[in-house]
């Protein structure tokens, strides 16, 4: 059996999610409709950008703290202060290595959600206020149908939470949902099982990674 170094093994370790998870279990599943997936991709992208901003500042702070601790090691007249500063230097240096790994993986996820958002935005086009209202209706109808189907698959009837959700919908949308329940729950279940089968992110837009990273860079 070949023995690998710790760095070789950790090079294969990804913090956060894989691209498969980002695509299928986050954007596609949580989003539902194309519009919902676009909103989800933007939500995840914004979260990663916020994370990168914090991580970048934390990393810069670590660099300053390492310099300060190193200067104490050199200049301190108290041997214990020097020893403590030396320990702190080692600790901060290890934290710096971890910070680099987290930043790299957060940037990787940000790039993936950026690519998803570009593909979905290209499909949706410009979102006018009128179009957004219509897409919101479609999105929440989609989510309501999902909850109804899950209820009938698990407990054989609509649960209290789902009933409250449906009854909170505008009258015309509520009427459509209740009619679908009365007509055929089997049809709803079949729809639920096969929903989003046509959505894949295997062919995302070819955007040079360096172009995306440049947009994500946070200048101090």
N, C-alpha and C positions, 0 to 999 in steps of 0.2 A: 504494500500500500504506500502510495506516495504521500509524503508529508508536506503540507503547505504552511507558509508563514501566516501569522495572524492577519497581516495586512492583505494578503492574497485572498483570504476567506472573507474579510470584512468588505473587500471591494465588490463582492457579490451581494452584500446586504443592502437592501433598500428600506429606508425608513418611509413611513407613509404607505400609499397604495401602489399597486402595479397598474400599468396602463389598462389591463383587462378589467380590473376593479373600477378604475376611473371611468371607463367607457360603459360597462354593462351594469354595474351595481350602484353607480352614483348617478351619472348623467341620464342614461337611458331609463333605468328603472324608476328613479325618483322624479324624472322630468315628465314622463308620460307622452304628451304630445310634442311635436317639434318645437312649439313655442315654450312648453314647459321644460324641455331639454335645454333650450337656449338659456332660459332663466337659471336653470340649475348650473349649467356650465359657467355662466357669468358669476353666480354666487360662489362657486368653488374657486374660480379665478381670482375674484376679489379677496377671498379668504387667504389664498396663497400669497397674493401681493402684500396684504397686511402682514402676513407672517414673515415674508422676506424683509420688509422694512424693519420689523422688530429684531429679527435675527441678524441683519446687517449691523444695526446699531449695537446689539449685544456683542457681536464679534469685535467691533472697533473698541468697545469698552474693555473687553478682555485684553486687547493689545496694549492699551494704556496701563491697565492694572499689572500686566507682566513687566512692563518697563519700570513702573514704580517699585514693584517688589524687587526687581533686579538691582535697582539703585540702592535700595535699603541693604541688600546683601553686601554690596561693595562698601557703602559708607557707614553702616551701623557700627557703633563702638560697643554696643551690648551684644555679646555672642548669641544670646537667646533670641533677640530680635532678628539677628542675621539668619539664624537657623529657621525660625518661623517664616521669614521672608523667602528663604530658599525653598521650603516646602510649598509655600503659596505659589511660587513661580512654577514649580513642577505641576501643581494642581491646575493652574490657569492654562498652562501649555497643553495639558491633556484635554481641558475643556475647549480649547481653541481647535484642536483636531476634530472633536465631536461637532463643534459648531460648523466647521467646514462641510462635514458629511451631511448634516441636517440642511444646510443651505443648498447644497448641491441637489438633494432629493426634493426639496421644496420647489426649487427652480424647475426641476424636471416635471413635476406635477403641474406647475403653473404653465409651462410650455404646452403640455397636453390639453389642458382646459382652454388655453388660448386657441389652439388648433381646432378643437371642437366648436368653440364659439364662432370662429371664422366660417366654418363649414355650415353651421346652422344659420348664421346671419345671412350668408349667401343664399340659402334656401328660402328664408323668410322675406328678405328684402327690407325696405324701410318700414319701420313700425309707426304708422300714423295713430293718433289717439283713437279713431274709430276702429281701426284694425286691431289695436291692442285690446279694446273692449270685447270684440268678437273672439279673439284668441283666448282671453281670460275665461269667457263662457265655455269655450270648447275644452279648455284645460280642466276646469272644475267639474264639468260633466264627465270627463274622462276619469277623474279621481273618484267621483261618486260611483261610477259604474264599477271601478276596481273594488271599492269597499263593499258594494252590494254583492259582487261575485264572490269575494273572499268570505263574506258572511254565509252565503248559501253553501259554499264548499266546506265550511268548517262547522257551522252550527245549524244549517238548514233553514235559516230565516234571517231577516234583517235585525241587527243588533240595535240597541238603544242609540248608540253613538251615530250609527249610519242613518237611522231614521231622523235624528235631529239634524244631521247634515243635509239630508234631502229636503226636509221641511224648511230649511233656512234658505234654500235656493229660490230665485225668482219664480213666480207662479207658472210661467210657461215652461221653464226648464224642469221644475218639479213634476209637472204633468207628464212630460216626456219620460222621465225616469220611472215614475209609478206605472205608466202604461207598459214600459218594457218589463217591469217586474211581473205585472199581471199576465202579460203575453207569454213570456218564456224566459225563465231563469236559466235554463240549459243553454240558451243562445248567449246570454251574458257570460256564463262560465266559459263557454267555448271561445268567445271573444277575448276574455281575460287571459286564457292560457296562450293564445296565439298573438296577443298584442305585442307590438314593437319587434316582431320577428324580422321585419324588413329594414330595421335600423342597424347599421354597422358603422364603425369608425375605422375600418381597415384602410380606407383610402382617403386620409385626411390631406388637406392642402399642403403642397410642398413649400414650406416656408423655412428658409435657412435658419438654423437654430441660433446663429450669432445675431441675426436681426431681431429675433424674439427676445433673446437675453439682453440685448442693448436696450430694448424698451422697458425691461423689467429692472434694470440697474437703478439703484437709488444713490444719487450723488449727495455726499455730505454737504 
